[in-house]
Amino acid sequence: MAMEVTQILLNAQAVDGNVRKHAEENLRQFQEQNLPSFLLSLAGELANDDKPVESRKLAGLILKNALDAKEQHRKFELGQRWLSLDPSVKAQIKACLLKTLSSPAHDARSTASQVVAKLAGIELPLKQWPELIEALLSNNNQLPAHTRQATLETLGYICEEVSPDVVEQDQVNKMLTAVVQGMNSSETNNDVRLAATRALHNALGFAQANFSNDMERDYIVRVVCEATLSPEVKIRQAAFECLVSISSTYYEKLAPYIQDIFSITAKAVKEDEEPVALQAIEFWSSICDEEIDILEEYGGDFTGDSVIPCYYFIKQALPALIPLLLETLLKQEEDQDQDEVAWNVAMAGGTCLGLVARTVGDDVVPLVMPFIEENITKPDWRQREAATYAFGSILEGPSPDKLMPLVNVALNFMLNALMKDPNNHVKDTTGWTLGRIFEFLHGSTLETPIITQANCQQIITVLLQSMKDVPNVAEKACGALYFLAQGFEDAGPSSSPLAPFFQDIIQALLDATHREDAGESRLRTAAYEALNEVVRCSTDDTAPMVMQLVPLIMMELHQTLEAQKLSSDEREKQNELQGLLCGCLQVIIQKLGSSEPTKYVFLQYADQMMGLFLRVFACKSATAHEEAMLAIGALVYSTGADFAKYMTEFYKYLEMGLQNFEDYQVCAITVGVVGDICRALEDKILPFCDGIMTQLLKDLSSNQLHRSVKPPIFSCFGDLALAIGENFEKYLMYAMPMLQSAAELSAHTSGVDDDMIEYTNTLRNGIMEAYSGILQGFKGSAKTHLLMPYAPHVLQFLDSLYIEKDMDDFVIKTAIGLLGDLADTLGSAVGSLIQQSVSARDFLNECLTSDDPSIKEAAEWVKIAISRATNF
C-alpha cells in the first residue's frame, strides 16, 4: 500500500469523480487498518523531493488533518491518538517533517511548517519534544535562504499554536533574536524577511519580558519601523500589522515611539498601496480601542495607583490625525455600496474617525465641521459623500449639547439629500447618517427632541419613499426607521408619534420585503428587522393593526412551506425567509400576548401558528429552527397552561432540538424553551419528564456539545424540579452527582483568562439555580429528608466560592438565595450544618451591607430563614 501512496494521492485530486472517490476510499481504509504506517507514508511522501509537488502537498494536508480539528473535542481526541503512537514512529515522522523544511519546493516546505506547528501544539505543553526550537534555530544559520524562510515560517506558526507560558524564556530570547535578525534591513532575501516579519507578528505575545527591557524594546520597534520602509509591499504590510499588534499588546510602552510612528503611518496613508495604508489606519483605530477601554474602565479619574494610565495619544495627535483621516474619506471606490464586504481606505478612515470621536468626545467636532461645511454642497459626489460620512462618523462620542445645534440644522438638508441627490453613494451614506442621528440623538433621555410634531411627518414620508429606491439605499432607510421607532419606545403606553403613520409604515416595509431585488444589500432582512422594531415599540392604540399582521405573516410562512422542487440556492433563500417570518411572529406574539385585551383575540390563531412552526422543524435549516423555537417559547409564555395540548406533537421536535449538538445555538434555545414550558405547565409536564431528563443528562455527559449550553441545562434541572415538586425524587440519583462534580470543577478559577472566569461564573450560576429549584420544589413536601445527604456538599460549594472571592454580583445574588433556600426548605435539620459552615455568617453579613439593593433585599430574607432554622 505504501508503495502506491503517490498514485493514490494524485488520484484523490483527479478530475474524474469516480477515480477520486475510489482513491479517497483507499486512503480511508489505509488509515483505519494501520494508522502508524499511514502517517509514516504521508510524512515520507512529503519529505521526498523526487515526488510530484501535488502528492506531497496533499500528503502534508492529510497529515495535518490527522492531528488537528476545528471542534475542540475532536482536536483533543486527535491529540491523544498521536500521543499514544509508538515513540519510534513519532520520531521518524518528526525527522521527515524537519527534513522537508529544507526542500526546494515551496508548497512542501510551507505544508511541513504547519504540520510541525500542530505537533508542537500537542507536545510542547506536555514538555515533550523539548529539542524542537533548538533544532529549528540551528537551521537558521545554514545558508540556503529557502530553509531560513521555512524555519521562520514554522516559528511563527508555533507561536500561533502554543501559549507563551509553554516556552522557556531563554528559548523565547533565541527565537526573537532569530526573527528580528531575519527582519533586519541587512537581510537581502525578501522571502526570508517577509517570513520573519510575519513570525514576529505571531511572537509578540511571547515578548513580555523583552518589551519590559528598554534596550531590547527599542531594538525590536526600530527593526519593525525600518521594515515599514521596505521596497516590497508585502513586507511593509506585515510590518504595519506588527505595529498594530504592538499598539494593543504593549500600549503602555508606546510613548517614546509615538511621534515617529505617526510620521510613518501618515506617509503610508497618503502615499502607499491600499493594503499598507489600511494597516497604517488600523494602528490608530487600535490605539482608540485601547484608550476607549481604559477611559470606560476608569471613568477618566486616574489616581496615582491606576494600573494602566491613559496616555491620551489620540488627543495629542488630533490636530494632525483628523486632517489625515478626512483626506482618506475622498478615496471612495465606485461600487463600494453594492458590495457588502467592501473595505477600502475611505471606509477604514471613516471607521477610525468614528473611534476618534468616541475617544475624545467634543474635541473632535470643531476639527471636522469645517470639512463638512466646505464639501457638503460640492458638485463632485465624492466631496458630498465624504462630508456626509464625516458627519455620520462623529455622532457617537461628543455630548448631545455639542451636537444638537448641528443636527437641527443638518436634518432637513439630509432628508432632502436622501430624496434628491443624483448620486447613489451619497444617498446611501445619507441614509446611514440619518440612522446614526436617530440612534444616538433621539429618545426619551434627551431634553430637547430633534423629532417634533412639525417634522415627524416629513421624516416618515422621506424614509418610506426611499424604501422604493435602489436596494442599498432602501436598506439604509429601513435601518433609519428601525432607530426612529426605537427612540419612541418609552413615549408612553397609550400613543406614539408614529401611530398616525403606523399603517403606512407597515405597508411600506411589507412592500420592501416583497421586492424582486430584496435579496440584494440585505434589504429583506433590514425590512423585517425594522418591522419587528416598529411592532415591538408600538402602543395600545395600534394593537388592532398589529393583529391584522398575524394572518398576513402566517400566510407568507405557509407559502414558504408549500414551495416544491427548489434548487439548493432557492432552498437557502427559502430557509432564510422562514427564519425571518418566524422571528417576526415571535415579536408579534410577545407584543399581543403581553396585554390581556389583545391576548384573548390573538390566541384564536395559536393552533394554526403552532402547526406552522412544527412544519418549519420538518425543514432542514438551523436558522429557521432557531427562530421557530424562539417563537414557540414566546407562544408558551402567552398560552400558559393551555400549551399542554400541543405537547404530544411538539415533544419529538423538542427532543430533536436537545439532541442537536452541531447547531448548539438551537440546542441552547431548546433548553430555554423547556424552562418556559416548565413554568407554564407546572406538573402537567410530568408525562414528558423522563424523556427530557434523559436527554439533558446525555447532553451534560457529551464532550461534543459546546460548553456554553451546559450552564442553562443545570438551570433547567431547577425549572423541572420547581414544576414537578417532589416527583423530581426519581431523578435525584442522576442529577445530584452531575451537579456535585460540576460544582467542584467550577469552584476554582485561579490562573485562567477573563473568558474562562466569565464562563465559570455562568456555570456556577446555573448549578446554584438548579440546587435552588430542587430545594424550592421539595419545600413543604414529606420528602425533604431526601435532600439532607446533599446539604453538606452545597454548603461546602458556597464556602469555596466565598473563599475564592471572584464571584460577580449576579452569582453573589444566586449564592445568597441558595443559602436561604437551604435553610427555608430543610429548616432545623440543616441548622447545625449552617452554624458549622466556614463562611455562611460572613457571607450573609457582607450581603446585608451590599451596595446592590437586590442583594441586600435577598439577604434580609435569608437572615430570617436562617434564624428560623438555627438560633443565630
KETORPA-742175 format. One record per residue (C-alpha): residue in three letters; x, y, z. Coordinates in pm, whole numbers, plus 50000, padded with zeros to 5 digits. Example, Ala and Ser with C-alpha at 12.3 -4.5 7.8 and 13.67 -1.06 7.14 Angstrom:
// residues 2
Ala512304955050780Ser513674989450714
***
This chain:
// residues 872
Met500005000050000Ala502795024250095Met504365019149752Glu501215030749577Val500625060549802Thr501875086049544Gln499415074049282Ile496525072749528Leu497255108749640Leu497325120249277Asn494085101249205Ala492435118049506Gln492835150949312Ala491645136748977Val489015154448768Asp487085121948725Gly484735118349024Asn484875080049031Val488675079149035Arg488645104849315Lys486075085849520His487985053149485Ala491245069749597Glu489595086249897Glu488175052349999Asn491675036649968Leu493145063650193Arg490375059050450Gln490925021150461Phe494715025250490Gln494245049450782Glu491815026350962Gln493844994550908Asn497285007651004Leu497475043251136Pro501245043951217Ser502165030950872Phe499675055150711Leu501135085750888Leu504705074250812Ser503845070350442Leu502405105650432Ala505435120450609Gly507765101350377Glu505855113750071Leu506025149750196Ala509795147050259Asn510685131049925Asp511945157149675Asp511615132049388Lys507825130349429Pro505335153449246Val504595185249443Glu500805178349418Ser501045144949600Arg503445159549860Lys501155188749936Leu498085166449980Ala500115142150195Gly501005171250427Leu497425183250437Ile496045148850530Leu498775145950793Lys497775179650938Asn494095169650947Ala495065137351128Leu496435159151410Asp494035188051431Ala490345197251401Lys488195228151449Glu485895211951708Gln487565211652050His486525176052141Arg487815162351809Lys491055182051843Phe491585166552187Glu490875131152058Leu493355135151770Gly496005148552009Gln495535118552238Arg495715095051938Trp499055109951830Leu500495108152182Ser499605071152206Leu501665061851895Asp504935042851929Pro507795067652009Ser509965054751722Val507135061251471Lys506695096451607Ala510455102951588Gln510565091451222Ile507625113851130Lys509205144051302Ala512525137651127Cys510745137050788Leu508985169650868Leu512155187950978Lys513945174950667Thr511145188850447Leu511855223950575Ser514995223250357Ser513125211850044Pro513465233949733Ala509665230249676His507895259649844Asp504505242049884Ala506115212050056Arg508065234450296Ser505025255450380Thr502845224850448Ala505565209350666Ser505775241950866Gln502095239450951Val502315202651049Val505335208751275Ala503385236651448Lys500355213751501Leu502635187551661Ala504235214651876Gly500725224251990Ile500165188452110Glu503605180852258Leu505185212852396Pro502505218552665Leu503315183252792Lys507075190852797Gln507615167052505Trp509825174552201Pro511905199352407Glu514645199652143Leu512305212951868Ile513045250151898Glu516805244351929Ala516665222151620Leu514845249151423Leu517235276451533Ser520275256251431Asn518665255151085Asn518595292551081Asn522335296551047Gln522545273650746Leu522865292550429Pro520115283050183Ala517615311850202His514645288850142Thr515495268750456Arg515725300250666Gln512415312050524Ala510715278850614Thr512245278850964Leu510975313851037Glu507545304950900Thr507485274451130Leu508445295351435Gly505605319151351Tyr503095290751326Ile504325275551654Cys503665308851829Glu500095307051697Glu499575271851830Val501035273252182Ser500565297452469Pro503555318452585Asp503925300552919Val504835268252736Val508175281752604Glu511095288852839Gln512315325052842Asp515815316552713Gln514205299152413Val511935329152359Asn515015351552355Lys516715329552095Met513555328051885Leu513145365851890Thr516825370851807Ala516465348351501Val513215365151394Val514445400751438Gln517695392251256Gly515645378850967Met513675411650958Asn516745433750951Ser517315456050651Ser520665438550605Glu518705406850509Thr518895405850129Asn516325378650065Asn512755392250062Asp511145358250128Val513215354550446Arg512435390050555Leu508695385350495Ala508595352250685Ala510485368650974Thr508115398550986Arg505055375950988Ala506675354151255Leu507265384451477His503565393251447Asn502695359351600Ala505555360151852Leu504725394052010Gly502655377552283Phe505805358652391Ala507885390552420Gln506555404252753Ala509955402652923Asn511735416952618Phe509335446352594Ser509995454052961Asn513695459052877Asp514285493452724Met517175483452501Glu515525452252363Arg512225470452308Asp513975499552129Tyr515705474751901Ile512525455051816Val510495486551747Arg513305501251535Val513525469851321Val509725469651275Cys509725506451174Glu512555500250927Ala510595471350775Thr507695495450703Leu510045512250453Ser510975480150265Pro510685481849883Glu508505450449899Val504785458049958Lys504045425250145Ile506855432450392Arg505575467850451Gln502085454450512Ala503345427550754Ala505455453550940Phe502425476050991Glu500475445551113Cys503235441651375Leu502785478151478Val499015472751513Ser499655442651735Ile502235461951943Ser499715490251990Ser497215467152159Thr499625443552340Tyr502115469852465Tyr500095502352463Glu501725514152787Lys505215511452631Leu504495532552321Ala505105568252442Pro508765571552325Tyr507895560051972Ile504505575751904Gln505865606551725Asp507905585651480Ile505075561151429Phe502755590051341Ser505145601451068Ile505485566150928Thr501735559050933Ala500865593350784Lys503245587650494Ala501795552850431Val498175565350445Lys498925592950194Glu501275575549954Asp501375537849991Glu499385509949828Glu495995501649977Pro496915470150180Val499675490150355Ala497585521750401Leu494775501050558Gln497135487350824Ala498545522150891Ile494985534650962Glu494315503351168Phe497175513351400Trp495255544751507Ser491955525851530Ser493715501451763Ile495045529951982Cys491475543552000Asp490185509252112Glu492775508152390Glu492005543352514Ile488225538452494Asp488575507052710Ile490825524752963Leu488575555352987Glu485455533753023Glu487035512253291Tyr488405541053496Gly485805566853408Gly488595591753336Asp489545595353705Phe493155584653725Thr494795582354060Gly498485576754115Asp497925539454160Ser495955532953840Val497225501253679Ile497155513653320Pro497165551253286Cys495815566052967Tyr498465583952764Tyr495925603752558Phe497845596552238Ile494745603852029Lys494055637152198Gln497655648152135Ala497605636351773Leu494215652551693Pro495405683551504Ala497405662051261Leu495355629751273Ile491965644851182Pro493105661150854Leu494835628550761Leu491635608450818Leu489405633850643Glu491635631350336Thr491085593450323Leu487305598350302Leu487745611849948Lys489265579149825Gln485975560549774Glu485535532449522Glu482825534649257Asp480945503049360Gln481625500549734Asp477945503949827Gln476945473449624Asp479495450749788Glu478575440150143Val482145430550233Ala483865460250070Trp486725475050271Asn488925503050144Val490895533250262Ala487825555950275Met485825531350486Ala488795524550716Gly489335562150757Gly485665567850844Thr485685539151093Cys488815553351255Leu487235588151267Gly484225572851448Leu486575557151704Val488435590151747Ala485095607251820Arg484335581052086Thr487825585552236Val487985623752260Gly484305633852251Asp483565670852198Asp487105679852089Val486585662751753Val483655684751643Pro485385718351567Leu488115699951375Val485675681351149Met482905706951094Pro484855729750851Phe485475699650623Ile481765691150628Glu480655726850561Glu483125730850278Asn482255698350095Ile478615690350164Thr477275710549866Lys480125704949617Pro479235693449263Asp481635663549288Trp479785634249452Arg482985622849626Gln483135655149825Arg479445654149920Glu479695617550024Ala482885623150225Ala481315652550410Thr478185631950490Tyr480315602250603Ala482395625150827Phe479225638850989Gly477745604251047Ser481055592251194Ile481235618251472Leu477695613751608Glu478725589051880Gly481105602752144Pro480525640352161Ser477835652852401Pro474275659152279Asp474715695852380Lys477575698952133Leu475815680151852Met472165691051886Pro472525725451725Leu474375709951431Val471895681451388Asn468935705051394Val470435724051102Ala471565692550919Leu468385671850949Asn466425689950680Phe469425690250449Met469905652550496Leu466255644750427Asn466445664450103Ala469685647250001Leu468165612850067Met465345621249826Lys467035642749566Asp470795637649549Pro471615624649199Asn474245600549331Asn473515566949494His476655567049709Val475605600049862Lys472075587349924Asp473395555150081Thr475665574050322Thr472925599550396Gly470515571450493Trp473195556650721Thr473845590950879Leu470125596450947Gly470095562251118Arg473005573451337Ile471205606251423Phe468125586451535Glu470265560851720Phe472345585051927Leu470355617551945His466735606951964Gly464985591552263Ser463315598452594Thr466595605552776Leu467325637152576Glu465925670252697Thr465205686452361Pro463795662852098Ile465045665851741Ile461885648751616Thr458835670351673Gln455205671751559Ala456415696151296Asn458985673851125Cys457805638351208Gln455585635450902Gln458305647950666Ile460835623050811Ile458475593650767Thr457435604250416Val461075606150308Leu462045572850466Leu459055554550316Gln459755569749975Ser463415559150000Met462365523150063Lys461435522449694Asp464935533849592Val467745510249483Pro468315481649734Asn471345496149915Val469595529849972Ala466315512850069Glu468215491350321Lys469645522550488Ala466145537850503Cys464905506450682Gly467815509750926Ala466965546150995Leu463315536951055Tyr464445509751299Phe466195535551519Leu463375560851474Ala460895535451618Gln463295525451895Gly463645561452012Phe459875563052075Glu459875531052282Asp459335549752608Ala456885575252470Gly454135560852696Pro451735531552661Ser448825549952507Ser450135566652194Ser453335571651997Pro454095599751750Leu454375571651489Ala450775559951549Pro449145581551276Phe451565566951019Phe451565531451151Gln449545515650870Asp451655532650601Ile454915522650770Ile453875486050797Gln452705485550436Ala455915501350306Leu458045476250498Leu456005446650374Asp456295460250018Ala460065462150063Thr460205425250169His458305415549851Arg460575433949609Glu462135412649335Asp465545426149437Ala465015423349816Gly467785397349830Glu470385423849744Ser472165445450006Arg470415427250295Leu467225446550210Arg464745419050303Thr466445412750638Ala466635450050716Ala462955454550632Tyr461915426350869Glu464225439651142Ala462585473951109Leu459105458351102Asn459875438951423Glu461165470151595Val458125490751488Val455865463451630Arg457915459251947Cys457815496652023Ser454165501351920Thr451485513252163Asp447985501852261Asp446235523352002Thr447885504651713Ala447295469451855Pro444405462351610Met446795469051319Val449395445851469Met446635419751497Gln445945423151122Leu449585413851058Val449175379351213Pro447215362350931Leu449395380150672Ile452705367750811Met451235333350876Met450095331450515Glu453605340150394Leu455145313750619His452615288650488Gln453605296950128Thr457315290650201Leu456365256250336Glu454345247450025Ala457155255149777Gln458195224049586Lys461265213349385Leu463635241349477Ser467245243849369Ser469755244249660Asp470175281749611Glu466405287749623Arg466105264849926Glu468705285150112Lys466745317250041Gln463535299550145Asn465085288750477Glu466305324050541Leu462805337450472Gln461255311750708Gly463655323350979Leu462705359850923Leu458955352050929Cys459235331051247Gly461245359551404Cys458515384051307Leu455795361751457Gln457825358751777Val457805396751820Ile454075398551741Ile453315370451991Gln455285388552263Lys453565421452185Leu449955409052167Gly450415382852438Ser451625408252692Ser448285425752749Glu445055408652843Pro442645425352594Thr444715416452286Lys445795382552419Tyr442345366652401Val441685378252046Phe445155368151936Leu445075333152085Gln442495322751823Tyr445495319651591Ala447585298651830Asp446655264351683Gln447445274851327Met450685291351435Met451835260751625Gly451035239351320Leu453225261651103Phe456135261351348Leu456035223251363Arg456225222250984Val459275245150992Phe461035219051207Ala460485193450932Cys462675215150703Lys466425211250746Ser467615245950843Ala469335255851166Thr468475292951127Ala464765285851078His464775260351365Glu466335285851597Glu463735312651512Ala460815288051527Met461965275551867Leu462195311451999Ala458705318651862Ile457355287452038Gly458995299952360Ala457005332252322Leu453825312352249Val454345291052561Tyr454555322752768Ser451335336452616Thr449235304552622Gly450325293452971Ala448885260353090Asp446885257152765Phe450135248852585Ala449755213352722Lys447535204152425Tyr450465208652185Met452995188952385Thr452375154152241Glu453015166251888Phe455745190951981Tyr457695167152203Lys459605149351924Tyr460885182951795Leu461805193452147Glu463855161552175Met465385167951832Gly466465202551947Leu468045188552263Gln469995163552051Asn471295190051810Phe474975191351909Glu476185205451576Asp473995236751582Tyr474505242251952Gln472565275351945Val469445255151856Cys470185232052149Ala470665261652387Ile467405278052277Thr465555244752314Val466845241652670Gly465435276652735Val462065266252589Val461995235852822Gly462315260953107Asp459455281852963Ile457285250652936Cys458055240753297Arg456895274953417Ala453755274153202Leu452615237953251Glu453885231053603Asp453045194753689Lys451315189053354Ile454825184553214Leu455225152553417Pro454485127553134Phe457405141852934Cys459925144753215Asp461625110853174Gly462485118352813Ile463585154052884Met465775144553182Thr467375115752990Gln468295139252707Leu469585166752939Leu471795141753124Lys473125128952790Asp473895164852685Leu475865170953003Ser477905138952958Ser478765146852596Asn482125162052514Gln480765171752171Leu478305197652299His479575233452315Arg480355242952674Ser478075273752664Val474965251252663Lys475845233852991Pro475005261853241Pro471445266153107Ile470965228153128Phe471725229253501Ser469255258253543Cys466745236553359Phe467045209453631Gly465865236353871Asp462935245953643Leu461835209553616Ala462065204053992Leu460035235554058Ala457405223653811Ile457005187853935Gly457955192054303Glu458615160154497Asn458115139554178Phe461685150154098Glu462715123654355Lys463495096954095Tyr465945119853916Leu467945129554226Met470335100054199Tyr471305111253845Ala471135149153871Met472865154354207Pro476195137054125Met476325157153799Leu475775189353993Gln478365179754255Ser481145172154008Ala480415203953807Ala480385224054133Glu483835210654228Leu485225219553886Ser483785254653892Ala484865263354245His488455272154149Thr489435295553869Ser492945306053959Gly495255314353670Val492705314953388Asp491755341853138Asp488795365853152Asp486655344852915Met487085314553137Ile486235334453451Glu483065347353284Tyr482125311953174Thr482855297753520Asn480585323653681Thr477805314653435Leu478335277853520Arg478235284553896Asn475045304053847Gly473425275253656Ile474475249953922Met473075271354205Glu469835278054017Ala469475240153988Tyr470035234954361Ser467625263254446Gly464935250054210Ile465245214954357Leu465085228354716Gln462085250654641Gly460365222254453Phe460555199354758Lys459605226555009Gly456635216855226Ser456565180755100Ala457055149955315Lys460205141055124Thr462535169755215His464675144755414Leu465815130355078Leu467785162355018Met469645161755352Pro472545139755228Tyr473335166954970Ala473255196655209Pro476895193855331His478135194654972Val476015225354886Leu477405243855189Gln480935233155101Phe480405246754749Leu479185280254888Asp482205281255123Ser484665275354841Leu483045302854628Tyr483235327054918Ile486915319054974Glu487795323054601Lys486445359154610Asp485845361154234Met482035359654211Asp480295386554009Asp477155403554151Phe474865380153961Val476475349554121Ile476525365754467Lys472765371054445Thr472145334854338Ala474515321954607Ile472885340854893Gly469485329454760Leu470655293154765Leu471785296455127Gly468295309355208Asp466555281155016Leu468635255555205Ala467525269955539Asp463945275955424Thr463325240655287Leu465335219255528Gly464695240355841Ser466155228756171Ala467545196856011Val470185218255840Gly470565244256117Ser473635229456283Leu475375224755945Ile474855261555863Gln476255271056204Gln479355249956138Ser479825264955789Val483095283355742Ser481605312955561Ala477815314455595Arg477775341355865Asp480445363255697Phe478855359455357Leu475435368955493Asn476845399555672Glu478645411255357Cys475415408055156Leu473435426855423Thr475745456755376Ser475955453854994Asp475545484954776Asp473315464554543Pro469715468054669Ser468635434454518Ile471445415854701Lys470615434255023Glu466915425854992Ala467665389054927Ala469995388455228Glu467255402555458Trp465025373055365Val467905348155408Lys468625362155755Ile465025354355861Ala465135319355702Ile468405311055878Ser467245324356214Arg464205301256188Ala466455271556109Thr469055279856375Asn469205304456652Phe471895328556533
***
